[in-house]
Amino acid sequence: MKRKYLSAPYLIWVVGFILLPLVTIAVSALMDKNGSFTLENILSIIDPINRQALLLSLGIAFGCTVICVLLAYPAAMVLKSLHLDKKGFAIFILILPMWMNFILRILAWQMILSNNGVLNLLLGKLGIGPLHISNSWVALMIGTVYDFLPFMILPIFNAISDIDEDTIEAARDLGAGSKAVFWKVILPLSAPGMVSGVIMVFVPAMTSFVIADILGGGKLQLIGNIIEQEFTKSMNWHAGSGLSISLMIFVLVSLAFTMKNDLKDKGTTVW
């Protein structure tokens, strides 16, 4: 029984920094400026501007997740093939940029992708015309993928590393080629890691707003930007809370759908 008391700091943290803020936001979302009950704040997500921002956020998050999956599997396979000492060094290089401040990394990409930035300077040396991708959805996608790619590589790499080499060798002994081994052995067995990576990439990419502010130049409004503006500029906490609750419900439904399908693939159901 005494060991249960060791969880007290964690429970205090959960109540004070997770549950109470959520309750405060929920109460604010269900009230208007006069303190009366209303659903208008939550339903404001269907307004044309908010709906367009939500769809753009969904597109960016979905595209970022797909690109991260496509880049993470080859990277994870290469990491698995390295020797133990080289593998540790490669993982260190992978997570090293995460030690730098997030905003500084995005500002660096702003300098690289600007019209007079490093990228166009190198392209000019090669005789290729300048690329005007600054303050566009392309720059936003590049910054989002760059920021969240490690969160996809690491869980997939851990899942692939847990696959027994004897299983792979058995598939090859039975005549399976490299493609068959990947699609029928490695991919199914590493699916839990991929699901974890999808969750860790899709959710923050869906709710991010700082990357859009810096790389989008204020021209691209994601749902996170609108929520941030409601809180900081319009000082309308009720509207901002309503949009936050709507976004949270949307994300939770998406995650429930993802987890349900993943568990069905294992022969169980989530409910």
N, C-alpha and C positions, 0 to 999 in steps of 0.2 A: 504494500500500500504506500510505503514511503517513496518508492520510486515514481509513483504517479505524480507526486508533488514536483518532480523535476520538469514536468510539462507546463507548470504554472507560468513561467516567463513567456513561453510560446503562446499560451492561451490569452495572456494579457495583451501580447502583441497583436494577435488575430482580432480580438475584440476592439482594441483601441485604434488600430490602424487599418483594419479591413471592414469589420462589421459596422462600426459606428459611422465611418464616412459613407458607406453604401446606404445605410438607413437615412442619413442626412440628405444625400442626393435624392433618394427615392421620395422622401417627404417633400423636398423642394420641388421635385418634378410634378407632384400631384397637387400643387397649390399655385394659385395665381398671386399677383401682387397684393391683393386684398386679403389673402389668407383663406380663400374659398377653394373647395375641392374642384379640380378640373383635369380633364385628360388632354386638353389642348396642347400642352407643352410636349407630351409624348407623341401625339399625332402630328405635330409639326414636321416630323421626319418626312411626311408625304408631300410637303410643299415643294413646288418645282425646283427651287434653288437647292434645298436640302436633299431632295431626291437625286438631283443630278450629282451633287457632291458625294452622296452615298454610293451611287453607281460607279463613279470614277474611283473612289476608294476601293470598292470591291474589285474593279478591273485591275488596279495597280497591285492589290494584295494577291489576287489570283495569278496574275502574270509573274509577279515576284516569286511566288511559291513554286510555280511550274519551272521557271528558269533555275531556281535554287536546287530543285530536285535533279534536273538534268545536269547541272554542274557538280552536284555533290556526289553522285554515284561514281563517276570516273575518278574524282579526287579521293574518295574513300577506298576505291579499288587500288589506286596507286599507293596510298598510305599502307594498305594491308600487305602489299607486295614488298615493301621496304624491309630491310633488316631492322632489328630491334632498336639499335642505337640511332640509325637514320630516321626511324619512325618517330621516336621521341623528339628529335630535332625538327622534323617536318610539322608535327603538331604544335610545337612551340612557335614556329614561324607563322602558323595559321592563326593562332590566338594572340600573337604579339600586337597587331594593330588595335585589338580590343582594349589594350592597356592605355591607349591614348584617348583623350577626351573626345566624346562622340561629336560634338559640334565642330571641333577642330578638324576632324576627319572629313566631315561634310563640306566645310569651308575649303579644304584642300581640293575636293572634287569640283567645287565651284570655280576655282582657279584653273583647273585642268580643262574643264568643258566650256569655259567662257569663249566668246568670239575671238579674243586676243590671247587665249590661254595656251597652255603647253601642248595640248592636242593639235590645235590648228597650226601652231608653230612647227611641229614635227611634220604635219601633213604638207605644209608649205615647202619644207626642205625636200620633200619627195615629189614636189610638183603637182600635188593634189589640191583641189580647191578647198576652201574652208568649209567646215561643217557648222551650221547654225543650229546647234542643239541646246544651247543655253536657254534656261527658263522654259523648257518644254517637258512634255511627259516622258520623252526619251531620257533626259537628264535625271528626271525624278526616278525612273525605273532603274537606271544605272546606280544611283545613290542608294536606293532601297535594297537592291540585290547585294551590293557591296557590303552594306551594313548587316544584313541578316543571313548571309551565306554561311558563316561559321556555325550558326545555330542549326543549320541543316546538315552540314558535313559531320559534325561531332556525333550526334545520335546515330546517323547511318553508319559511320565508321565503327562505332561501338557495337552495333548490331551485326555488322559483317564480321568483325573480329571474333564474335562469339560463335560463329559458324564453324563447326568441326571440319578440319581439313580432310578427315576421312570421308565425310559426306560428299565433298566436292570430288575427291579422288574416285569414290565409288561411281559417281555419275559419269566421270570420264572413262572409267573402265567399262562401263556399259555402252560406250559409244557416243556419248553426248559431246558435241563440240563446244567451243567457248560460248557461242551465243545461247545454246540450249542450257548450258550450265548456269548462265546468268539469269535467263528468263524463268527457268523451271526450278532452280535451286536457290541461288543467291537472292533474287528479288523477293520470292515469297517468304524466305526465312528472315530477311531484313525488313519486312513490312512494318513490324512494330516500331523500329527505329525511324522509318520514314514517316509514320504517323506522328510520332513525337516531334520530328523536325517540322512537319507541316503545321502543327499547332503552334510551335515556337516561332514560326516565321509568319504565318497568316495573320494571327491575332495582332502582334505589334505593327505589322505592315498595314493592317486595316485601320488602326487607330492613330498612326503616326501623323504628325503635323509639322514637326521641325524641318524635316527633309524637304517638304513642299515649300515651306517659307524660304529656305535658302536656295535650293536648286530650281524651284518653280518661279522664283522672283515675285511671288504674290499673284501670279497670273492663273495658277491652278489652285482651286479651292477643294480640298478634301474635306470629308465630314469632320475630321479632327481639327482642321483649321477653323471651321464654323463654330464648333463647340468652344474652342479656345477663345475666339473673338467674342462669343456671347458672355463668357466669364470675365475677360480682361478689358474689353473695349466697350461693349454695350452695357456691361454690368448687370445683365439680365440673367441672374443665377437660375431662375425658374426655367427659362427656355433652354439654357445650357444643360441643366440637370435633366430635362425631358429628353433632349437629344442624346445625352449620355446613356440614359436608361434604354432608349430605343436601340442604340448601337449595341449595348451590352446584351439585350435580348437577341438581336440578330446574330451576334457572335456566338452566344451560348447555343442557339439553335443549330448553327453551322457546326459547332464542335460536337454536339450531341449526334448529329447526322453522321459525322466522320467517325466517331467512336462506335456508333451502332453498326456501321458497315464493317469496321475493322473487327469487331467482336463476332459478327456473323460469319466472317471469313474463317474464324477459329472454331466455328461450330456452336457458338453460344449467342445469346442476345443480351442487349444492354439493360433490358427492362426485366 
